[in-house]
Amino acid sequence: MADYTYDQLKDMKIDQLREIAAGVQHEAIQGYTVMHKEHLLPALCKALGVEQPHLVAHGEAKTKIKQTIRKLKAQRREALAAKDRGKYAAVRHQIHALKRRLRRMATRGA
């Protein structure tokens, strides 16, 4: 069994990860043929004994972003009531961007 680092595994395609998983006997990777990369990667790390980096908590930043989203939603309701399509679209775009940022923080820890 070859030694891999987390970064090497993370950069591999799902087919390559499945090939590695095929050669490993471990209960964590049972059903690897139908696993998506987001599930297979941590399972493979566990089976191979590869240490995963710990994600940094962004509690304060997340809270501020969520508060901003709530304020923007109020502005969106006001723009909708006033039938101001330009402001409505701009606020929707800001909300969308902030939600994407939250999702990135959750998945990458950045």
VOFI-290302 format. One record per residue: x, y, z of N, C-alpha, C, O, CB in turn; residue in one letter; residue number from 1. Coordinates in nm, 2 decimals. Each point is the difference from the previous one (the first is absolute). Glycine has a CB too. Layout:
BEGIN
<<X,Y,Z>,<X,Y,Z>,<X,Y,Z>,<X,Y,Z>,<X,Y,Z>,A,NUM>
...
END
This chain:
BEGIN
<<0.08,-0.12,0.00>,<-0.08,0.12,0.00>,<0.09,0.12,0.00>,<0.08,0.02,0.09>,<-0.27,-0.14,0.03>,M,1>
<<0.17,0.21,-0.22>,<0.08,0.12,-0.01>,<-0.04,0.10,0.10>,<-0.11,0.01,0.04>,<0.14,-0.05,-0.28>,A,2>
<<0.06,0.13,0.28>,<-0.02,0.10,0.09>,<-0.05,0.13,-0.08>,<0.06,0.04,-0.09>,<0.11,-0.13,0.26>,D,3>
<<-0.28,0.14,-0.12>,<-0.06,0.12,-0.07>,<-0.01,0.11,0.11>,<-0.02,-0.03,0.12>,<-0.10,-0.11,-0.29>,Y,4>
<<0.12,0.26,0.13>,<-0.03,0.11,0.08>,<-0.15,0.05,-0.03>,<-0.05,-0.04,-0.10>,<0.30,0.11,0.12>,T,5>
<<-0.30,0.00,0.07>,<-0.14,0.05,-0.02>,<-0.01,0.09,-0.13>,<-0.09,-0.02,-0.07>,<0.05,0.01,0.32>,Y,6>
<<0.14,0.09,-0.27>,<0.00,0.09,-0.11>,<0.01,-0.08,-0.13>,<-0.07,0.04,-0.10>,<0.17,0.14,0.23>,D,7>
<<-0.02,-0.29,-0.13>,<0.00,-0.08,-0.12>,<-0.13,-0.07,-0.03>,<-0.05,0.00,-0.12>,<0.29,-0.04,0.16>,Q,8>
<<-0.30,-0.01,0.06>,<-0.13,-0.06,-0.02>,<-0.11,0.10,-0.04>,<-0.08,-0.03,-0.09>,<0.14,-0.14,0.26>,L,9>
<<-0.06,0.29,-0.11>,<-0.10,0.10,-0.03>,<0.01,0.04,-0.15>,<-0.10,0.03,-0.06>,<0.11,0.05,0.30>,K,10>
<<0.11,-0.08,-0.29>,<0.02,0.05,-0.14>,<-0.03,-0.11,-0.11>,<-0.01,0.03,-0.11>,<0.18,0.12,0.20>,D,11>
<<-0.19,-0.28,-0.04>,<-0.03,-0.11,-0.09>,<-0.14,0.01,-0.05>,<-0.09,0.05,0.07>,<0.26,-0.19,0.04>,M,12>
<<-0.20,0.08,-0.22>,<-0.13,-0.01,-0.05>,<-0.07,-0.12,0.07>,<0.07,-0.09,0.05>,<-0.01,0.19,-0.28>,K,13>
<<-0.19,-0.11,0.22>,<-0.08,-0.10,0.07>,<0.04,-0.14,-0.05>,<0.01,-0.10,0.08>,<-0.20,0.26,-0.05>,I,14>
<<0.22,-0.18,-0.16>,<0.04,-0.13,-0.05>,<0.13,-0.04,0.06>,<0.01,-0.12,0.03>,<-0.13,0.17,-0.25>,D,15>
<<0.21,0.04,0.24>,<0.13,-0.04,0.06>,<-0.02,-0.04,0.15>,<0.06,-0.09,0.04>,<0.06,0.25,-0.20>,Q,16>
<<-0.21,-0.09,0.23>,<-0.02,-0.03,0.14>,<-0.07,-0.14,0.01>,<0.03,-0.08,0.09>,<-0.05,0.33,-0.04>,L,17>
<<-0.07,-0.28,-0.15>,<-0.07,-0.13,0.00>,<0.10,-0.11,-0.02>,<-0.01,-0.11,0.05>,<-0.20,0.22,-0.13>,R,18>
<<0.31,-0.09,-0.01>,<0.10,-0.10,-0.03>,<0.08,-0.03,0.13>,<0.03,-0.11,0.03>,<-0.01,0.19,-0.27>,E,19>
<<0.02,0.03,0.31>,<0.07,-0.02,0.13>,<-0.09,-0.08,0.10>,<0.05,-0.09,0.07>,<0.08,0.30,-0.11>,I,20>
<<-0.26,-0.17,0.05>,<-0.09,-0.06,0.09>,<-0.02,-0.15,-0.03>,<-0.02,-0.08,0.09>,<-0.09,0.30,-0.06>,A,21>
<<0.12,-0.26,-0.16>,<-0.02,-0.14,-0.04>,<0.11,-0.09,0.06>,<-0.02,-0.11,0.03>,<-0.09,0.19,-0.24>,A,22>
<<0.23,-0.02,0.23>,<0.11,-0.08,0.06>,<0.01,0.00,0.15>,<0.09,-0.05,0.06>,<0.02,0.10,-0.27>,G,23>
<<-0.21,0.02,0.27>,<0.00,0.01,0.15>,<-0.11,-0.07,0.06>,<-0.12,0.01,-0.04>,<0.24,0.21,0.02>,V,24>
<<-0.10,-0.30,0.12>,<-0.11,-0.07,0.07>,<-0.02,0.07,0.14>,<0.08,-0.01,0.09>,<-0.02,-0.21,-0.20>,Q,25>
<<-0.17,0.30,0.11>,<-0.03,0.07,0.13>,<-0.15,0.03,0.00>,<-0.06,0.02,-0.11>,<0.30,0.08,0.12>,H,26>
<<-0.30,-0.11,0.11>,<-0.14,0.02,0.00>,<-0.05,0.14,-0.03>,<-0.11,0.03,-0.04>,<0.11,-0.20,0.21>,E,27>
<<0.09,0.27,-0.16>,<-0.03,0.14,-0.03>,<-0.03,0.02,-0.14>,<-0.07,0.10,-0.04>,<0.21,-0.03,0.23>,A,28>
<<-0.08,-0.15,-0.28>,<-0.02,0.02,-0.14>,<-0.09,-0.10,-0.07>,<0.01,-0.02,-0.12>,<0.21,0.13,0.12>,I,29>
<<-0.30,-0.18,0.08>,<-0.10,-0.09,-0.06>,<-0.10,0.08,-0.09>,<-0.05,0.10,0.05>,<0.07,-0.26,0.15>,Q,30>
<<-0.04,0.12,-0.32>,<-0.09,0.07,-0.09>,<0.07,0.11,-0.07>,<-0.07,0.10,-0.04>,<-0.12,-0.16,0.19>,G,31>
<<0.32,0.05,-0.16>,<0.08,0.11,-0.06>,<-0.04,0.03,-0.15>,<0.02,0.11,-0.05>,<0.17,-0.17,0.21>,Y,32>
<<-0.25,-0.04,-0.23>,<-0.03,0.01,-0.14>,<-0.11,0.10,-0.02>,<-0.01,0.06,-0.11>,<0.09,-0.29,0.07>,T,33>
<<-0.16,0.26,0.14>,<-0.12,0.09,-0.02>,<0.02,0.13,0.08>,<-0.08,0.09,0.00>,<-0.07,-0.29,-0.04>,V,34>
<<0.26,0.21,0.11>,<0.03,0.12,0.08>,<0.04,0.12,-0.08>,<0.07,-0.02,-0.10>,<0.00,-0.13,0.29>,M,35>
<<-0.11,0.26,-0.16>,<0.05,0.13,-0.06>,<0.13,0.03,0.07>,<0.04,-0.05,0.10>,<-0.28,0.13,-0.16>,H,36>
<<0.32,0.01,-0.01>,<0.13,0.04,0.05>,<0.00,0.05,0.14>,<0.08,-0.03,0.08>,<-0.01,0.08,-0.32>,K,37>
<<-0.18,0.03,0.27>,<0.00,0.07,0.13>,<-0.02,-0.10,0.12>,<0.03,0.03,0.11>,<-0.13,0.17,-0.22>,E,38>
<<0.05,-0.32,0.07>,<-0.02,-0.11,0.11>,<0.12,-0.10,-0.01>,<0.04,-0.05,0.10>,<-0.29,0.08,-0.11>,H,39>
<<0.30,-0.05,-0.11>,<0.10,-0.10,-0.02>,<0.14,0.05,0.06>,<0.07,-0.08,0.06>,<-0.19,-0.01,-0.26>,L,40>
<<0.14,0.22,0.18>,<0.13,0.05,0.04>,<0.02,-0.01,0.16>,<0.11,-0.06,0.03>,<-0.12,0.22,-0.22>,L,41>
<<-0.08,-0.12,0.27>,<0.03,-0.03,0.15>,<0.00,-0.14,0.03>,<0.07,-0.05,0.09>,<-0.18,0.26,-0.04>,P,42>
<<0.03,-0.30,-0.11>,<0.00,-0.14,0.03>,<0.13,-0.06,-0.04>,<0.06,-0.08,0.07>,<-0.31,0.07,-0.11>,A,43>
<<0.30,0.05,-0.08>,<0.13,-0.05,-0.04>,<0.11,0.04,0.09>,<0.10,-0.07,0.03>,<-0.18,0.07,-0.27>,L,44>
<<0.08,0.13,0.28>,<0.10,0.05,0.10>,<0.00,-0.09,0.13>,<0.10,-0.03,0.05>,<-0.13,0.27,-0.15>,C,45>
<<-0.09,-0.27,0.14>,<-0.01,-0.08,0.12>,<0.05,-0.14,-0.02>,<0.07,-0.05,0.09>,<-0.27,0.18,-0.02>,K,46>
<<0.17,-0.19,-0.18>,<0.05,-0.13,-0.03>,<0.15,-0.01,-0.02>,<0.06,-0.10,0.04>,<-0.28,0.05,-0.15>,A,47>
<<0.28,0.16,0.05>,<0.14,0.00,-0.02>,<0.08,0.06,0.11>,<0.12,-0.01,0.00>,<-0.17,0.03,-0.24>,L,48>
<<-0.02,0.04,0.34>,<0.07,0.06,0.11>,<0.06,0.13,-0.03>,<0.10,0.04,0.06>,<-0.05,-0.26,0.02>,G,49>
<<-0.11,0.29,-0.18>,<0.05,0.13,-0.04>,<-0.07,0.11,0.09>,<-0.12,0.00,0.01>,<0.16,-0.08,-0.25>,V,50>
<<0.04,0.17,0.29>,<-0.05,0.10,0.09>,<-0.06,0.11,-0.08>,<0.06,0.05,-0.10>,<0.11,-0.11,0.27>,E,51>
<<-0.30,0.10,-0.14>,<-0.07,0.10,-0.07>,<0.02,0.13,0.07>,<0.01,0.01,0.13>,<-0.18,-0.17,-0.21>,Q,52>
<<0.18,0.27,0.01>,<0.02,0.13,0.07>,<-0.14,0.04,0.07>,<-0.10,-0.03,-0.06>,<0.28,0.10,-0.11>,P,53>
<<-0.17,-0.01,0.28>,<-0.12,0.04,0.07>,<-0.04,0.14,-0.05>,<0.08,0.09,-0.02>,<-0.01,-0.22,0.22>,H,54>
<<-0.20,0.14,-0.22>,<-0.06,0.12,-0.06>,<0.00,0.10,0.12>,<-0.04,-0.03,0.11>,<-0.09,-0.09,-0.29>,L,55>
<<0.15,0.25,0.14>,<0.00,0.10,0.10>,<-0.14,0.05,0.02>,<-0.07,0.02,-0.10>,<0.31,0.05,0.04>,V,56>
<<-0.28,-0.04,0.18>,<-0.14,0.05,0.03>,<0.00,0.14,-0.04>,<0.09,0.08,0.04>,<-0.13,-0.25,0.14>,A,57>
<<-0.07,0.21,-0.24>,<-0.02,0.14,-0.04>,<-0.13,0.05,0.06>,<-0.08,0.07,-0.07>,<0.21,-0.11,-0.15>,H,58>
<<-0.15,0.01,0.34>,<-0.13,0.04,0.07>,<-0.04,0.14,-0.01>,<-0.11,0.04,-0.04>,<0.15,-0.22,0.19>,G,59>
<<0.06,0.27,-0.12>,<-0.03,0.14,0.00>,<-0.03,0.05,-0.14>,<-0.09,0.08,-0.02>,<0.23,-0.05,0.22>,E,60>
<<-0.06,-0.07,-0.29>,<-0.02,0.05,-0.14>,<-0.13,-0.05,-0.06>,<-0.07,0.07,-0.07>,<0.32,-0.07,0.04>,A,61>
<<-0.28,-0.13,0.06>,<-0.13,-0.05,-0.04>,<-0.12,0.07,0.06>,<-0.10,0.03,-0.07>,<0.21,-0.25,0.05>,K,62>
<<-0.10,0.26,0.14>,<-0.11,0.07,0.07>,<-0.02,0.14,-0.07>,<-0.11,0.04,-0.02>,<0.16,-0.16,0.24>,T,63>
<<0.06,0.19,-0.25>,<-0.01,0.13,-0.06>,<-0.06,-0.01,-0.14>,<-0.08,0.08,-0.04>,<0.28,0.00,0.17>,K,64>
<<-0.16,-0.19,-0.21>,<-0.05,-0.02,-0.13>,<-0.15,-0.03,0.01>,<-0.08,0.06,-0.08>,<0.30,-0.14,0.00>,I,65>
<<-0.26,0.00,0.17>,<-0.14,-0.03,0.02>,<-0.09,0.12,0.04>,<-0.11,0.02,-0.05>,<0.18,-0.25,0.11>,K,66>
<<-0.01,0.32,0.02>,<-0.07,0.12,0.04>,<-0.02,0.09,-0.12>,<-0.10,0.06,-0.02>,<0.20,-0.08,0.25>,Q,67>
<<0.01,0.03,-0.31>,<-0.01,0.08,-0.13>,<-0.11,-0.06,-0.09>,<-0.07,0.08,-0.06>,<0.32,-0.02,0.08>,T,68>
<<-0.25,-0.19,-0.03>,<-0.10,-0.06,-0.09>,<-0.14,0.04,0.05>,<-0.09,0.02,-0.08>,<0.24,-0.21,0.03>,I,69>
<<-0.18,0.18,0.18>,<-0.13,0.04,0.06>,<-0.04,0.14,-0.04>,<-0.11,0.03,-0.04>,<0.15,-0.19,0.23>,R,70>
<<0.06,0.25,-0.18>,<-0.03,0.14,-0.03>,<-0.03,0.02,-0.15>,<-0.09,0.07,-0.04>,<0.25,0.00,0.23>,K,71>
<<-0.08,-0.14,-0.27>,<-0.02,0.00,-0.15>,<-0.14,-0.06,-0.03>,<-0.06,0.05,-0.10>,<0.31,-0.06,0.06>,L,72>
<<-0.29,-0.09,0.11>,<-0.13,-0.05,-0.03>,<-0.11,0.10,0.03>,<-0.10,0.00,-0.07>,<0.18,-0.23,0.12>,K,73>
<<-0.07,0.30,0.05>,<-0.09,0.11,0.03>,<0.00,0.10,-0.11>,<-0.11,0.05,-0.04>,<0.14,-0.08,0.29>,A,74>
<<0.09,0.07,-0.30>,<0.01,0.10,-0.11>,<-0.07,-0.06,-0.13>,<-0.06,0.07,-0.07>,<0.27,0.02,0.17>,Q,75>
<<-0.19,-0.22,-0.11>,<-0.06,-0.07,-0.12>,<-0.15,0.01,0.00>,<-0.07,0.03,-0.10>,<0.27,-0.18,0.09>,R,76>
<<-0.26,0.13,0.13>,<-0.14,0.01,0.02>,<-0.05,0.14,-0.03>,<-0.10,0.02,-0.06>,<0.10,-0.21,0.23>,R,77>
<<0.07,0.29,-0.12>,<-0.03,0.14,-0.02>,<0.00,0.03,-0.15>,<-0.09,0.07,-0.06>,<0.18,-0.01,0.28>,E,78>
<<0.02,-0.11,-0.29>,<0.01,0.03,-0.14>,<-0.11,-0.07,-0.08>,<-0.05,0.06,-0.10>,<0.30,-0.04,0.13>,A,79>
<<-0.29,-0.13,0.01>,<-0.11,-0.08,-0.07>,<-0.13,0.08,0.02>,<-0.08,0.01,-0.09>,<0.20,-0.23,0.13>,L,80>
<<-0.14,0.27,0.08>,<-0.13,0.07,0.03>,<0.00,0.13,-0.08>,<-0.11,0.05,-0.04>,<0.10,-0.15,0.27>,A,81>
<<0.13,0.17,-0.24>,<0.01,0.12,-0.08>,<0.01,-0.02,-0.15>,<0.00,0.10,-0.07>,<0.11,0.00,0.27>,A,82>
<<-0.11,-0.22,-0.24>,<0.01,-0.04,-0.14>,<0.13,0.06,-0.07>,<-0.01,0.04,-0.11>,<-0.24,-0.06,0.10>,K,83>
<<0.36,0.02,0.09>,<0.12,0.05,-0.05>,<0.09,-0.12,-0.04>,<0.07,-0.06,0.08>,<-0.08,0.27,0.07>,D,84>
<<0.00,-0.24,-0.28>,<0.06,-0.12,-0.05>,<0.15,0.01,0.01>,<0.07,-0.10,0.02>,<-0.26,0.07,-0.17>,R,85>
<<0.25,0.15,0.12>,<0.14,0.01,0.00>,<0.06,-0.03,0.14>,<0.10,-0.07,0.02>,<-0.12,0.24,-0.20>,G,86>
<<-0.04,-0.11,0.28>,<0.05,-0.02,0.14>,<-0.03,-0.14,0.04>,<0.09,-0.07,0.07>,<-0.13,0.31,-0.01>,K,87>
<<-0.07,-0.30,-0.10>,<-0.04,-0.14,0.04>,<0.11,-0.09,-0.06>,<0.05,-0.09,0.07>,<-0.30,0.15,-0.07>,Y,88>
<<0.29,-0.04,-0.12>,<0.10,-0.09,-0.07>,<0.13,0.02,0.07>,<0.07,-0.10,0.02>,<-0.19,0.11,-0.24>,A,89>
<<0.16,0.11,0.25>,<0.13,0.02,0.07>,<0.01,-0.06,0.13>,<0.10,-0.06,0.04>,<-0.08,0.27,-0.16>,A,90>
<<-0.13,-0.20,0.20>,<0.00,-0.06,0.13>,<0.00,-0.15,-0.01>,<0.07,-0.07,0.08>,<-0.20,0.26,0.01>,V,91>
<<0.06,-0.25,-0.18>,<0.00,-0.15,-0.02>,<0.14,-0.04,-0.04>,<0.04,-0.11,0.05>,<-0.28,0.11,-0.13>,R,92>
<<0.31,0.07,0.00>,<0.14,-0.03,-0.04>,<0.09,0.00,0.13>,<0.08,-0.09,0.01>,<-0.12,0.18,-0.24>,H,93>
<<0.02,0.01,0.31>,<0.08,0.00,0.13>,<-0.03,-0.12,0.09>,<0.09,-0.06,0.05>,<-0.08,0.32,-0.07>,Q,94>
<<-0.14,-0.29,0.03>,<-0.03,-0.11,0.09>,<0.06,-0.13,-0.06>,<0.05,-0.08,0.08>,<-0.27,0.19,-0.01>,I,95>
<<0.21,-0.13,-0.20>,<0.05,-0.12,-0.06>,<0.15,-0.01,0.02>,<0.05,-0.11,0.03>,<-0.23,0.13,-0.20>,H,96>
<<0.25,0.09,0.16>,<0.15,0.00,0.01>,<0.03,-0.03,0.15>,<0.10,-0.08,0.02>,<-0.07,0.25,-0.20>,A,97>
<<-0.10,-0.12,0.27>,<0.03,-0.03,0.15>,<-0.03,-0.15,0.03>,<0.07,-0.06,0.08>,<-0.12,0.30,-0.02>,L,98>
<<-0.06,-0.29,-0.12>,<-0.03,-0.14,0.03>,<0.11,-0.09,-0.06>,<0.03,-0.10,0.06>,<-0.28,0.15,-0.06>,K,99>
<<0.30,-0.02,-0.12>,<0.11,-0.08,-0.06>,<0.12,0.01,0.09>,<0.07,-0.10,0.02>,<-0.16,0.15,-0.25>,R,100>
<<0.12,0.07,0.29>,<0.11,0.01,0.09>,<-0.01,-0.09,0.12>,<0.09,-0.06,0.05>,<-0.06,0.30,-0.13>,R,101>
<<-0.16,-0.24,0.14>,<-0.02,-0.09,0.11>,<0.02,-0.15,-0.03>,<0.06,-0.07,0.07>,<-0.22,0.24,0.01>,L,102>
<<0.12,-0.21,-0.20>,<0.02,-0.14,-0.04>,<0.15,-0.03,-0.02>,<0.04,-0.11,0.04>,<-0.27,0.12,-0.15>,R,103>
<<0.30,0.08,0.05>,<0.14,-0.02,-0.01>,<0.07,-0.01,0.13>,<0.09,-0.08,0.02>,<-0.09,0.21,-0.23>,R,104>
<<-0.04,-0.05,0.31>,<0.06,0.00,0.13>,<-0.03,-0.14,0.07>,<0.08,-0.06,0.07>,<-0.11,0.31,-0.05>,M,105>
<<-0.09,-0.30,-0.05>,<-0.04,-0.13,0.06>,<0.08,-0.12,-0.06>,<0.04,-0.09,0.07>,<-0.27,0.18,-0.03>,A,106>
<<0.26,-0.08,-0.17>,<0.06,-0.11,-0.07>,<0.15,0.01,0.01>,<0.07,-0.10,0.01>,<-0.26,0.08,-0.16>,T,107>
<<0.25,0.14,0.13>,<0.14,0.01,0.00>,<0.06,0.05,0.13>,<0.12,-0.02,0.03>,<-0.14,0.07,-0.27>,R,108>
<<-0.06,0.01,0.32>,<0.06,0.05,0.13>,<0.07,0.13,-0.03>,<0.09,0.04,0.08>,<-0.07,-0.27,0.01>,G,109>
<<-0.05,0.30,-0.20>,<0.07,0.12,-0.03>,<-0.09,0.12,-0.02>,<0.04,0.11,-0.03>,<0.14,-0.24,-0.07>,A,110>
END
